[in-house]
């Protein structure tokens, strides 16, 4: 956990920034209202970073930055200066300081505060570790492990370190994601056999056991199963390597000479490539969205002088939220979902959904919601978050499409093959052609439903091996029916 000193004379700004930073960074915040108070904190406590308003009373922010580094003989405390002058339409990260003579102006409007804090902390942490390597080398096994991990993290090659006894991946560097599709934190605790298709697992276990019996580097060609579902041929170099007194194997992953994606057909290859492209595109788009959201929230606090401004800020945040939801669901739509299964009571989940919905809208439109659950033990195994999202989208769709002064019926019952949950309403309805396109991504983009809408619902349903049917006639009743097979019920 980092200890961050926040120097802010305005109690309102200090309160807002404290909440913002606490939510985005694992840190302990130390507050100071004046420059003298802040300097006392630096003298008496171990501070990892200073964030300061450039408009401090009695002292300029840049002068304060120099005072900090006069106290910090090791020049190890990064300082971030914030500016939000009244003649500026946005708060700006004015400068980033990594020591005397190293002050960098950041002219980008609406800079992402949390992102810059993380960048400074990471850079400073790396600099301290690199500078401390000679002392660490003499400090024993534990410190030596830190050095090895530092080098592992910053190697350009994709590297994994697996414990010889458990066969578990304990360390993975950032480059490993480019070869496996998994971020380093998701690679940890996996086995090598978890990274290959099912029909290659037995062969992979034999390769692993053979490498444990050798003291030489083994080089093999192996098909890996990327997180996107795409199969890729890879060349793995397995080398015995001790870390922290434990035997293990370092695996280097690279492309084999003239390797091609082993997908079996061009369509599957294209789908895998599309998945990787969409994930990268989403990352590039969502970063500035975070910056926009962060700064609009700051503007809400600093410049909400009238109702019009408040309304504009709310509309911007709602638009950002909608775009963020859309990109999150697009990424999940084009790749296999990693379901986190848990025990769920359907009755309780539906009641929670209804309690969360806008009752004023229902009352204003005169829509009556009738719940008829005629089932016993409605408990199932599913991914709670995703199923909640799917049912929420269906409910939102039904309420939006239902006629005013009509009834929305939610019904649940037991069937020999499992559980059935239905949503039905009177509304405009769908014709045959519209029903065929109801779950397509293009229809989702043209729909007022949030995110990917019904296309995302269908994806979640299919990933769970559930079934979703819809019956509709123009100008008549429309019904969505979710069937949960017996194998997914806890009494099945």
N, C-alpha and C positions, 0 to 999 in steps of 0.2 A: 504494500500500500504506500502510495506517495503522500508526502506532506507538502501541501501547497499553501503558500501565503497569499491571501487576497487582500489588497490594499485599496479600499474604496470608501470615500467619504460620505457617499449617499447611502443611508440605511435601506432605501427601497432597492437601489441597484445591487447593494451587497446581498440582500435577501434573494433577489432574482438570480444573480450569478451563483450564489451558494447552491440553490436548488438545481440549476442547470448543470453545474460541474459535478455535483454529487451524483446526479443520475447518469452522467456520461462517463465518469472516471472513478475507479476504485481509489479513493483518496481521503485523507484527513485534511480538512480545511482549517487554516488558522487565519483569523480575521484581524485586520488593523484598519483604523479610520484615518490615521495621520502618518506622515513620513517618519516622524520620530518613534511612534509606536511600532511601525514596521521594522525599523532598524533595530530596535530592542529585541524584536522577535528573532531576527536573523542572528543576533549576538547570542541569544540564549537557547535557541532550538536548532535542530537539524532540519533545514529547509531544502526541499528538492526542486522547488520552482516558485517564482514570484509572478503574480499577475497584478498589475497596477494601473489605475486610471491616470492618464497623462495629465489630467487637470487637477492634480493634488494642490491643496492650498499651501502657499509659502515656498513651494519648490516645483520646478519643472520635472516632468516624468523622466526626461533623458538625464538630468542631473541626478535624480534619485537612482537611476540605473547605475551611474558611475559610483555613487556612494555605496550601493550594494556590493559592487565588485571590489571596492576598497576594503570592505570587511571580509569579503570572500577571497582569501589569499590564494586558494587553489583555482579561482575563476571557474567554479563548477556549477554555479547556480544560474540557470537560464531565466531571463526576465522577459515577460510579454507585456507590452504597453497597449492599453486600449484607449480609443478616442471616440467620443460621441458628441461632437460639438453641435450646437443647435442649428448651425447653417449646413449641416450635412444630413442627407436623407437617410443615412444608415450609420450604425456604429461600425467602426473600422478597426481592424488590427493594425495599429500604426507601425509597430516595429517588433522585431524578434531579436533578442540579444543573447548571444552565447559567450559573452566576455567583452572586456574593453577592446574597442576597435572593431567589434564584430556586431554591428547593429544593422539589421536588414529591414528595409521598408517594404511593406506588403501593400501595394496599391489596389488590390482586387476588392471591389465593393462587396460587402456582405460576406467577408471571409468567415469560414467555419471555425468558430471559437474552439469547440471540442476537438476538432481535427488538428488544429495548430498546437493545442496543449499536448495532445498525444504525440505529435511529431517531435516537439521539443523534449519531452520526457524520454522518448525512445532514443533520440540522438544523444542526449546527455548521458543516459545509462550506458550506451555503447562506448562512448568516449571514456567514461570512468572505468569500465571493465577492461578496455584495451590498455589504458594507462596503468592499470593495476596488475596486469598479467605477470610481470617479473616477481612481485611479491606473492602472488597466488601460486606460482609454480613451486615455491619453496614451502608452501603452507600445508601440504599434505594432499591426501587423496580427494577429499571433498572439494577443495579449491581447484584441484586439477580437473575435476569433472566439469566445473563451471567454465574453465577455459576451453575444454573440448566441446562443450555445448555451444559456447560462443562461436567457435570456428565452424561447428556444424551448421549453425543457423545462417551463417553468412557465406557458406560455400555456394558457388554458382551451380554445382552439380546437384541433382536430386538425390538426397541421401536419407536413409533410414537406419536406425540402430535398434536391433532386436535382441532381447535378452535370450541367452542360450538355453536357459532352463525352462522358462515359460513360453518362449517363442512369440512373445508379445512385443509390438512396436512401442518402445519407450520414448524415442526421440525421432522427430522428423523435421527437416528444415523447410523453409518456405518454398524452395525450388521443387520440392516433391509434389506440390499441388499441380504444377504444369504437366507432370507425367501421369498422375493418378486421378486428377479432378477433385481430390479431397484436400481441404485445408489441413494444416499440420495438426490442429487440435482434434480433428476427426480421425486422423490416421492413428493417433495414439490409442493403445489398447486393442488394436486390430492385429490379426496374424497375417502372415504372407498369403496364406490360403484364402483369406477373406477378400483379397484383391484380384482374384481370378474367377473366371466363370465356374459354375458348379461342376462341369465335366472335366475341369482341369485341377480340381482341388486335391485329389489323391496323388496325382503326378507331382504337384507342388509340395505336398508333405514329404514325399520321397526325396525331392531335391533338397529340401530344408534339412532333413535328417542326414543326408549325405554330406552336406556342407559342414555340419557339426563335427563330423569325423575327420575333417581335413584341416591342415594348418596352412593351406595354400589358397590363393584366390580362385574361385570358381566362376566361370562365365557361362551363362545360359541364355537362351532365347525363350521367352515366355509370353503368353497372351494375357494381358491385364484387362480387367473389367473396370472401366472408368466409372466415376460417380454418375455420369450422364447415361450409362448403359451401353456406351460404345465399347467395342473390343479393339484393343490396339496391341500390336506386336511390340515387345520391348526387349532390350538386352539388359540383363541384370548381372552385376559383378558382386559376388558375395565374398567378403574378406573377414576372417576372425579378428576381433578387436575388443580389447578389455576396456571397460569404462567404470570408474569408481570401484575397482576391485572385482567387478563382475564380468564373467565371460559373455561375449555377445558376437553378433555378426553385423558388420556395416554393409548395407546394400546400396549400391549405386545404380540408378535407373537411367537408361538412355535409349535413344532410338537406335534400332539395329540398322546396318547398312541397307539402304534402299527399302526400308520398311514401309508397308502400306497398311491401312486400317483393315483388320480382319473382321469385317462385319457380315460377310456372306452375301450381301447385296448392296447396291449403290444407294437404295433408299434408306437403309439403316445407317450407312455411313453419313449420309446427308443429315439425318436426324441428329446423330451425335454431334456433328459439326455445328448444326443449328443451336443445339443445347448449349455448347460452350460459348458460341457467339452471343446468344441472348444473355447468358450469365454475365459475360464481360460488359455487354452494353448496359445491362441493368446496374452494374456497379458504377459505371461512368456517369449514368444519369442520376442515380440516387445520392451520390456524394453531394452534388450541388443542391439537390432537394433538401438535404439535411441542413446545409448552410442557409438556404432560404428560410426554412422553418425556424431555425435558431434565431436568426436576425429579426424575423417578423415578430417572434415572441418578445425579443428585446425591445422592438419598436412599440409593441403593445404597452409595455411597461413604461417606456420613456416618453412616448409621443401620442398617447391616447387622450387628446384634448377635447374631442367631441364625438358624438354618436356615429357620424359618418366615417371617421377614421377607424373606430372600433369595428364597424361593420365591414370595412374594406379588409382589415387585418384578418378577421374571421373568415372571410371568403377566400383569401389567399391561402390560409392554413388548411381550409377544407379542400381546396384544389390540390395542394401539395400532398395532403393525406390520400386523396383519391389516386393521384399519380403513383405514389409510393405503393399503395395497395395493388394497383394494376401491375407494376413491374414485379412485385413480390410474387404475385400469382402467375404471371407469364413465365417466370423462371421455373416455378414448380410445375407448370403445365407441360413444359417441353422436356422434362426429365423425370425419372422415377422418384417417387416420394419415399422418404424414410419415415415410415409410420411409427409413432410412439404409442403402443397399445396400452390401454388401461381399462379398468372396469367402469362402466357408465350406466346410469339409470336414465332411460329415455324420458320417462315421465318428468323427472326433475329437470332434465336439460330443456325440454319444451317449455316448462313453466318459467325457467330462467329467461328463455328467449322472449316470452311474452311480457315478462316484467321489465325487460330491458327496452322494449319497443316504445315508440312515441305514442302514448295513450291519447294525447291531445289530437293527433292526426286522426286516429280511429274515431274519436268522439265527434270531431268536426265533420267528418265524412259520413258519420252514421253507420260505420261498419261494426257489426257485432261478431265477436269471435266466440265460437262454440267448440268446446273441447270434449270429445267423447272417447275415453280410453277404456276399452274392454279387453284388457290383456292382463295376464298374471306374470309376475317376475320379469318385467321388461328390462332386464339387465343384459348388456352386450359387451363385447370386447371391441374397442375401436380407438382410433386416435382422437382424443377428446377435443382438442383445439380445432382440428380440421373438420370433424363432424359438426361441431358447433357452428363453424363458419358456413358449411354447406347448408345446414338447416336454416341458418339466419338469412342466407341469400334467397332460399325458396320462400320463406315467410315474407321477406321484404318484397319479392316479386309479386306474390299473391295479393298482398295488401295494396300495392301500387296499381295492379291491373283490375282489382275488384270494382264492381259498380258501387257508387255511393248508395247508402241505405240498403246494404245487402249483408249477407252472412258469409263468414269465412269459417269453414268446418275443418277442424283437425281431429282425425280419428286414428285410433290404434287398436290392433287386435292380433290375437294369436292365430297362426296358420300351421298346418301340418309341416310345412317346409321352413317355418321360422316366424319372424315378426313382421307386421306390415304397418307402416305409418303413411297416412295420406293427408294431403292439403287440397281442399276443393273450394271453388268460389265461382260466382256468376260474374262474367265480364265479357270483354270483346271477343276473346278466344283466338284460336289459331286455325288457319286452313292447313291443308295437307302439305303444301310446299313449305310453309313456315315451320311446321313441326319437324320436317326433315333437317332444317338448318338451325334448330333451336339451340343445339349444344356446340355449334361451330365457333371458333375464335372470332371470325369476322362478325358474326351476329353479336358476340359479346362486346366488341368494340363499338357497335352501333346502338347498344342497349343502355338505358339509364341505370341499370343495376350496377352496384359498386364493383370495382375490380373486373375480373374476368367473368363475373356473373354466372349464368347457368353452365357455361363451358367448364368453369372451374368446379362447379358442383359435380358434373358428370365425371371429371377426372378423379375427384375424391371418392366418389361412389365406386368407380371401376377399380381403384387401387385397393379398396376394402373388399372387393368381390361381392359387393351389394348389387342390387338392381334398381334402376330408376325408370319408371314408365310415366308417360303423360297421355291423357286423353282429353280432347278438346273439340269443340264445334264453334263456329263463328256465331257470336251472339248468344251462346249458351254456356253451360257449365264446363269448367276446366278443372282437371284433377291431376296432381302429381302424386305418384305412389312409390314409396321407398320400401323395398323388400329386403329384409336382413336374413340371410340363410341361417339355418339351425346351428351350423358349425360356429357361427359368430355369437350365438347366444350362450350365456353362462349356464343355462340349464339344458343346453343341447347335447 
